[in-house]
Amino acid sequence: MQEKELQGLIDRVVDGKLSRRSFVRRMVAVGLTAPMATQLLALSGVAMAQTVGDYKPTKRGGGGALKVLWWQGATLLNPHFATGTKDQDGCRIFYEPLGSWDADGNLVPILAAEVPTRENGGLSADGKSVTWKLKQNVKWHDGKPFTADDVVFNYQYVTDPATAAITAGSYKDMKVEKVDTHTVKITFVNPKPFWADPFVGVNGMIIPKHLFENFSGAKSREAPTNLKPVGTGPYKFKDFKPGDLVAGEINMDYHMANRPHFDSIEMKGGGDAVSAARAVLQTGEYDWAWNMQVEDEVLVRLEAGGKGKVRIYPGGSVEHIQLNSTDPYTEVDGERSSIKTKHPSLSDKAVRDALALLVDRDSIEKHIYGRTGIATSNYLNNPARFASKNTVKEFNIDKAIALLDAAGWKPGPDGIRQKDGKKLKYLYQTSINQPRQKTQAIVKQACQKAGIDIEIKSVVASVYFSSDEANPDTYPHFYADLQMYTTGPSQPDPGVWMQSFLSSEVCAKANRWQSRNITRWRNKEYDDIYAEAETELNPVKRAAMYIQLNDLPVKDRAVIPIVYRPQVRAGSLKLHASASGWDSDFFELHNWYKDA
Amino acid sequence: MSRDYLFRRILIAIPSLLGISLVLFTVLALAPGDPFGELVTNPNVPAEIRLALRAKFGLDDPVWIRYVRWLNAMLQGDWGFSFTSRMDVDTLIMQRLPTTVAVIGAAQILAIVVAIPVGVLAATRPYSLFDQIANTLAFVGFSLPTFFTGLLLILVFSIQLDWLPFVYRTDIRASGWQWWWEHIRQSIMPVTVLGLFQGASLVRYVRSSVLDVIKLDYVTTARSKGIGEPKVVTRHVVRNALIPVVTLVALQMPVVFGGAIVTEQIFRIPGIGSLLISSILANDTPVVMGVTFVFACLVVLFNLIADILYGWLDPRITFR
């Protein structure tokens, strides 16, 4: 289906000439999924069908205690300082954003009365402003009303450089004003297709102005409310012990009817992932456990305990191999892997193509990740509208050998291929993590058969994933030929994440290895399309651009995607709960309930 | 026991504590990684924020400046604040210290209660069946590391039998007897693991030290005077045999804390041991410094207690 044709159809729905249902049916017929079709409509200004939850309880409370287990406990409870998902989840029990992302990447209103759209006047035609209408009668836990002033205050708090808020990235290049007590207007400097970043999701949780206004900027650490949150959420603060416990009790004034169901919530931290899985799946001591970084084999065995089930939510993370486009062995101006150099052998496309053919993704999925990693040929996998259909995943050793032969890489006396004195010998690094070491072994074995020698290196995760400039073993330094790890967009929009191939983002000594482009791959076409996509308001065109942005580095083999990794959680069989790969586990905590 | 002596002991402790802190700080500073590592992989956090945070928390200054700053604050009673939770380190430690002390204390009491009678009985009947069994069990006991016995107990009592919980909770919503009962139930496994590990090696020491004493002439004299055997053992033998045991108990305190760190991790006990582990993993220097400092103080304190106990057990070696 042509883009123009599609746009025509959307216009007909907007004008009311075509029903939503028949639009969705036609989209499904051409191979789009139903949620994706509704997405296209939604972003084009058609009101999103509100999904009616299957929330059964008919009164507030009475559900007993909800016990959840995080094997890394929350360490702080100010959402603007939250460094990891564990902290964001702890905060989300008490604080709420204007809107949340559900599992399909749809926007769900929480503190907003409705999702802004073109119809309700929430979105401007030029893409430069958003007007949020806030829910009336929302109260902070201390009884004070929640108003537009609070929202505006959060913007001021976060953008004060002295606060050094972790969430500041979502509030750049914009202005936030109060229109009336329950309306807020955000004006962007440039047209912003992904307008739902500020005040939405994990970076959007809103803290009360009346308790924080005297503690912004340099004094931010001294606020007593940092440790005793007062929010709008379904549970009120009861107790907090960093790294160990976050406890809450029911908020009888919650702004949604009949919610929440539980009388209290206990979020226990610490320990390890396997025993957390055990406490939910096998013994049933807990109702929910976060981030099951456990081999699927073990999870299946624990599920046999019959108390709980593993739940999987698609997200954007992808485990991939990066190919260094620079030379990691030559030092130029005090740094290796400098863009002033070129990789001696990986600069040959034939070699990169051969390597891509030597990664047996299906075996890696089958024998290592199981349900927790799905083989893919794309760097950008989710939400579905951004997934490319133009790439293939192929494992073929013979074809790789033929390619290398044709390109003149002949086996030497030691069996390793070489050309002009350059050998196909690579250093392949990753963090210490059992599935990764197994993946390394599978790749190494296939490469050996094709005459490529792989030296395996694994670095302790706390070093590998650190921003330590002095340590050459961190992944941004990339002092190796190949490296492997997982990364992904944390929001259902790839805009920020796709910076990872921009020429302007090349990681180097000059920027203290703090930039995004780790492979150092540079491509003018990519840069141009990215710049265009930044301000493209037409969602269909924009999705097509991101598909192109995925295809360019994947087809040029700057990266070899392996598996995409959904969020894996363990939940009790009796618990009705849903998490999301795009938001905190608790994005819908108010709807959680348990069968008696 | 004079006040002078106590004062002298505390004075001696100061340079050792200073030395410990200096070594620790340097090692931590040299160790790779930084507290904001988690931000590196998050594409939504701009690099400027990471750099601003490093600057704000003074992580870019040279090691020696950071040490002097830390020491200076510490001398004024300011323990600093945690990088990851931004909470004051002393509050953080005080939240967790009671749990650790309770668990370690209970374990130590269990160890002593088991080890002394078993050791004494085994020594009074050397090479009897009881002695053989006690010895074998003691060997098994101190050869098995706590993380292994901990997992074993969980497998048997939590998973197979479903009698005991394996997640330690601090916020038990009950009062009176119910509260005590819940706390005892969840402490059984960790205390057993730690206590028996300690007790196993103690049994060996008690046995050999009683064996040494029981052959001495004054014991024979006591017996010939017609004092009953129980009285001979408790009054004359055990009291003298305990002196080396007390030294051992005191000197083993660091080992107990080490074992407690592992046990706390396995059973999710929110003590200072698990705080130490998570802080080390997060490169949270102020907390690591604070916790190790507390450990160092506790070890020094227990050595002092041992010295005081000597005086009580044997007035001849009272320090002046």
Interface residues (C-beta under 8 A of the other chain):
Chain A: A65 L69 Q72 G73 T75 L76 N78 F81 T83 G84 P161 A164 A165 I166 A168 G169 S170 K172 N203 R221 N226 L227 K238 D239 K241 P242 G243 D244 L245 A247 S264 E266 K268 G269 G270 G271 D272 S275 R278 A279 Q282 T283 E285 Y286 V460 S462 V463 F465 S466 S467 D468 N471 D473 T474 P476 Y485 T487 P489 S490 Q491 V496 W497 Q499 S500 N511 R512 Q514 S515 R516
Chain B: P32 G33 D34 F36 G37 E38 L39 V40 T41 N42 P43 N44 V45 P46 A47 I49 R50 L51 A52 L53 R54 K56 F81 S82 T84 S85 R86 M87 L92 Q95 R96 I154 S158 I159 D162 P165 F166 V167 R169 T170 D171 R173 Q265 I266 R268 P270 S274 L275 S278 L281 A282 N283
